[in-house]
Amino acid sequence: MGNQETVQTMTAGQMKELTAALIEAVPADLTKAEAQKVVGSKEKIREAMERAIKEIVGNTTLNEWSRFYLEVFGLKIDFSNVLMPKPQGDIDFPICVAQGMTPNRLFEKMASRFASWRYIDNLNTITSIRKTDHNYIVLVRYRVEADKELKNFSANDLKAKNINVITLEERQILELFYHWKSGKHLDGENWTICAGSRYADGDVPGVGFCDGKVRVRYCVPSNSGEDLRGRQVVSI
């Protein structure tokens, strides 16, 4: 787009060198039982690798979010002067929310880029604990699936435990950002309970990728299950 800088992905040679470095990190003296234990802990290894890579190259920059909004929405936004929350453990990935990002606007943008479905036509009747009348930033765990730490927690449970979780607008923006970067979708196996938001009747929005579509559905506040999970956030 115009004079915008093109971000180049790694070369095949760099991927080969990186893979070789990861293989070298595996201890050669593992016993058969130890090796099997490691094989059974792939998710833990992946998360550790993600943290290590972030430490080396740095987290996703605010400049990347600016590129996202320019390419996807045609908006030129500088988030460098927006207050950013302090990371808490692995809750360290920024979601940059631009002023005016309503649920309907975000859904329509999703629908223009990939197959999408919504439970009701007017998602703007949904209210959220954080308003999009200004630019702001929240932090989340950057994961494909919603937080495993919050499985079996209903929206009522999350509220009772005072756990700050994602809103519908934030989850929609995260979907668009992830698809912009990877061409893939979030929550193909679970649903993000957007307990920071509510339908007019008090039900809770949920977002996931099912049957080839990103779906904005609902659940009652008392519903819980292994596939219903919040995404914890840190906010100002």
N, C-alpha and C positions, 0 to 999 in steps of 0.2 A: 504494500500500500504506500504509494508515493515514495518518499525517501526513508521510510521506516526501515530500521536495521533488521536484517534477516538472521534469525537465530538458527545456527547449524547444529544438527545432531552429531553424535560421535561417529567416527569412521569405523569401518569393519575392522581395521587394524587395531584401533583403540579398544574396541569391544573384545578382541582376541587377547590383548595384553591385560585388560581388566579381569577377564575370566581366568587367565593364567595366574594372576596375583591372588585371586580368591581361592583357587585350588591349592596354591602354595601355603595358604594360611591353615589348611587342614592338617593337623598333626599326623605324621606318618606312623606313629606308634599306638594309635587307638586300637583297643581290643575289639573283637567282633561285637561284644555286648555294648561297648561304648559307642561304636559306629552306628549300631541299630538305634540306640537312644537318640543320637544326633539326627538320624534320618527321620525319626518320629517327632522331631521338634522343628520342622521346616518353618512354621510361622514365626517362632521365636527367633530363628536365625535371620529370617527376612527383616524383621523389625530391627534387630541389632545392626544389620547391614545398612538399613535406611538411616539409622541414627549416626553411624560412622561416616557415611557419605555426606550427610548434612553438615557434620562437623568440619569436613575437609573443604567442601565447595560452598558452604553457606546455605541457608534456607532460601526458599523461593523469595525473590526480591520484589520490592514494591514496583520496580520498573516493569517486571513481568505482568503484574496486575494491570498496570497502565496499558501495556500492549494488548492484554486481553480485552479491556473495555474499548480500546480503539478499534480492534479488529472485529469484535462481536457486536458492539453497540454503536460504533462510530463516535464514541465519546472520548474526549481528551481530558483525562483526570490525573492529577498529581496527588498521590497519597502520602508524600513525604512529610507533610505537615499535619497529618492525622495522628492522634495519640494511639500508640500500640500497647496493648496489655503486656504485662510481664509473663513470659512462659512459666508454666507449672509442670515440671517433669517433661513428659513427652507431648504435652498439649502445647505445641509451639508453632503450628502452621497457620499463617494468616489467611483469613477470608476478608477481602476488602469489599465492603458494601458501599455502592455509590448511591448518592441521593436520588430518590425517585424510583428505586427498584421495587415496584409493587408486585404482588403475587401474579396478577394477570399479565403484566408486562413481561415478567420472567417466564411464565408459562408459554406465552405466545412466541418468545424468542426460542425456547426449547423446541416448540412444535415446528418452527421454521428450520431447525437444524437436524432434528431426529424425531422419530415417532413418539408421540406423547399422548397421555390420556388424563383427564381430570374428573373427579367425582362430581363437582358442580361447575357450572359455566363461569360464575362470578367468584373467583377466588379472593377478590378484594373485600369480601365480607368477612374474611379471616382477620383476626387481630393478633398482633405479636407484642412481646414484652419489650422489644427494641424497635424503635420507629426508624423508617428509612427517609426521614425528612432532612437528613444530613449525612455526610460521608462518615463511616466509622469502620473499625477493624475489630474482629474477634479472632481468637486462636482456637484451633481444634487439633485433634490427632489426624494426620493425613493418611487415611486408610480407605481402601476400597469398600470394605464392609463396616457398618456402624459398630460402635464400641462394644467389644465382647464383655467388657467390664460391667456393662449396663443391661445385659440380657436378663430377661425375666423381671425387669423393673417396669411397672406401668407408669403412665404419666402422673398418676396420684402418688406413687412411690417416690418418683423423682422430686416432686414438689415437697413431699413430707421430709425428704432428706436434704432439701435445699441444694439440689444439684442443678447447676446452671447448664442448660442444654440449648441446642440449635433451634432457630426459628425456621418457618417454611421458606422465607425469602433467602436466608443464609444457605439452606440446603439446596435450593434451586440454583443459586449462584455457584455453589461448589460443584454441582452437576455440570453446569455449563463450562466451568473452568476446567474440570477434569476431562470432559469430552474434547474441549479445544486443544488440550495438551496431548491427549492420548488416542482420541477417537473411540474411546470405550466409555462404559457407564459404571456408576457406583451401585452398590447394594443389589447384586444379582442373586444373592442367596438370602438376604435379610431385608428388613424394612427399617428405615430411620424414622423413629417417632419424633416428630417436630413439636415437642412438648412446650417449646417456647411460644407456640401459637395455638389458637383455638378457632374452630368454626363458630358461627353465631349460636348454635345450640349447645356449645360446650365440648363437642367432640374434638379429637386431636388429629391434625393432618399427619399423614405418613407418606414417605416417598421411597420408591424402589424401582428396579428394572425387572419387569416380568412379562413373559410372552412377547418379547420383542419391542416393548414400549416402556418408557419412563412413565410411571403412574403416580399421580397425586391422589391418594385415597384417604380413608379416615379410620379411626378406631375410637372406641369409647375410653374415657380416661382411666377406667379400672382394668382394661385389657393388658395382659402381660404374656410373655412367651419367649422362647429362645430366639425366635426370628424377629421379635419386636425390640428394637434397641435404640436408645438415645445416642446422640453424639455430644459429649461434654464440651463446653466452651469456657474460655476465660474472656471476660469482657471488662471494659472500663466501668 
